[in-house]
Amino acid sequence: MSSHAVVIIGGGLEGLSIAAALTARGQRDVLVLERRTTGSGGTAKSSGLVRCHYECATLTAMAWEGIGFFERHPGLGFRQTGHVVGVGEESAAALRANVARRQDLGIDVAMVTHDDVAALWPGLETKDFAAFAFEPRGGHGDPVAACRHFAQAAQRGGARILEHTRVAALLGDSSSIAGVRLADGRVVGARAVIVAAGAWTAELVAPLGVTLPVGAMREPIVIAAPGAPVGPVPAFTDLVGMQYVRHENNGRLLIGSHTGAELTTPDGYLNRATDVELERAAARFTTRFPAFPDVVFPQSYAACYDITPDLAPLVGPAGPEGLYVAAGFSGHGFAISPAVGRICAEMVLGRSAPPQDLSPGRFTTSGP
Ligand SMILES: Cc1cc2nc3c(=O)[nH]c(=O)nc-3n(C[C@H](O)[C@H](O)[C@H](O)COP(=O)(O)OP(=O)(O)OC[C@H]3O[C@@H](n4cnc5c(N)ncnc54)[C@H](O)[C@@H]3O)c2cc1C
C-alpha cells in the first residue's frame, strides 16, 4: 500500500490549484487522483468569467485575489474586457449597496449610466434596466489553461497526478480518515484527504456519514454567430434577461441562459440545449441585442454546476479528522480558484483556518 501526506480526489481546477499551493508551501507528498483526465469535469465547460460581483464578502475578496493572479499570468488567456452587470428596478438598491461594499474593500468597480453601457456595448438594449455596475478589471479567462498551469506547477513542486484513476471509497470511520480505495481495489493511505470532486463530492463523502448539500444543476450554453463584427465588448451579466454574454475568441458570442433550478445527475445529462431552451436563449438574446438581425445559433452544449443552497462553496474540514472538502462552487469556481488553493493549503498545513462562511457545516445546526 502506498501512503501520502495528502491525497486530493479530483483533478479539476480546484483540486489542482490546491495541489499547486501545497507544493509551493513545501508539502511535496501530494497525490492527485482523477477518474478521467485533468480538467475534464465542470472545468472543461466553464465560461471563465472573472468578476467580483458577489453578495458574500468572502467570495468577493477571493475573486479579487483571482483577478490579481490572472493579471500576473497573461499566458492563461485572461482577456480583461471588463464586466458589466445590469439589474432591474427591484435590485437597483441592492446593486448600489453591493458596489459600495466592494469599493470599501478597495475593488475597482463603479455604478455606470445607461449611456456609459451603450458606449461600452454598442447595440445593447438598455431601457428595461434600472442600474448597472462596471468592473474594468473583470473579464474572462481560459479555465482549461489555468487547470493545466496548476497541474504543471504541482508536478514541478513534487506532486503526482494519476489520471484514469477513480476513487471508489474513502477509508476511515467517523473519527478519522485513513485513505482511499481505488476502483481497481488498490488502497492508498493518507493523513489528509481533500475531496475536490465537483458535483461528485457529496456521494463520495456520504458513506462516512457526512451529508453535504451539493446538487448538480444542468444549464445550457448557446453559441451565437452575430452576423456582424463585435468589438472588444465587456462580459455582460444581464440579471433582467437571466443570461450572461461574453466574447468568444473567434467573433462569436457565448450565452449562458439560466433555466432555473433543474437538478440533474452529473453523469448522463443531455449535452445540448433542447429546442425549448434554444428558442428561449435566442429570444432573450435578440431582445437584448436587436442590433444583430442576422444572428444564428450554430452550436450549443450543456454543463453541470455543483450548487449549494446559498450558492457559496463548501471549503473546510468535514466530519472525520483529516477529511476536507472543496466543492459546491455554484458557478464561481474559476474566478476564485487561486484563492481556493491558498486557503486549502494553509488549512491542511495547519497555518490558518478557512473562512467560517464557507464552512461545510454551516447548513447543519451541529455541523460536521
Ligand atoms: C457551465 C459552467 C459555467 C461556469 N462559468 C464560470 C464562470 O464564468 N466564472 C467562474 O468563476 N466559474 C464558472 N464556473 C465554475 C467553475 O468553472 C467550476 O467551479 C470549476 O471549474 C470546478 O472545478 P472543480 O475542480 O471543483 O470541479 P471539476 O472540474 O468538476 O473537477 C472535479 C473532478 O473530479 C473528478 N472526479 C469525480 N469523482 C471522482 C472519483 N470518484 N475519483 C477520482 N476523480 C473523481 C472528475 O472527473 C472531475 O475532473 C462555471 C461552471 C460551469 C459548469
The ligand as an ORCA input file, in Angstrom:
! r2SCAN-3c Opt
* xyz 0 1
  C     -21.338     25.944    -17.368
  C     -20.398     26.473    -16.344
  C     -20.013     27.791    -16.418
  C     -19.172     28.317    -15.449
  N     -18.800     29.609    -15.564
  C     -17.996     30.148    -14.630
  C     -17.605     31.496    -14.731
  O     -17.992     32.189    -15.669
  N     -16.785     32.005    -13.771
  C     -16.370     31.257    -12.708
  O     -15.662     31.774    -11.852
  N     -16.724     29.960    -12.597
  C     -17.521     29.398    -13.529
  N     -17.898     28.100    -13.430
  C     -17.458     27.344    -12.262
  C     -16.082     26.749    -12.390
  O     -15.752     26.501    -13.706
  C     -16.084     25.465    -11.590
  O     -16.455     25.773    -10.260
  C     -14.735     24.806    -11.565
  O     -14.209     24.619    -12.851
  C     -14.945     23.467    -10.910
  O     -13.716     22.905    -10.658
  P     -13.683     21.676     -9.668
  O     -12.279     21.252     -9.606
  O     -14.377     21.995     -8.399
  O     -14.635     20.576    -10.346
  P     -14.453     19.720    -11.664
  O     -13.821     20.456    -12.757
  O     -15.777     19.093    -11.934
  O     -13.418     18.621    -11.201
  C     -13.778     17.560    -10.370
  C     -13.041     16.348    -10.891
  O     -13.259     15.268    -10.004
  C     -13.209     14.096    -10.768
  N     -13.828     13.016    -10.005
  C     -15.136     12.888     -9.672
  N     -15.325     11.760     -8.968
  C     -14.109     11.171     -8.842
  C     -13.668      9.967     -8.238
  N     -14.522      9.149     -7.614
  N     -12.356      9.663     -8.313
  C     -11.470     10.489     -8.950
  N     -11.853     11.638     -9.557
  C     -13.150     11.970     -9.498
  C     -13.977     14.459    -12.020
  O     -13.667     13.605    -13.098
  C     -13.534     15.894    -12.251
  O     -12.478     16.003    -13.184
  C     -18.709     27.517    -14.389
  C     -19.066     26.175    -14.331
  C     -19.902     25.649    -15.299
  C     -20.273     24.200    -15.220
*
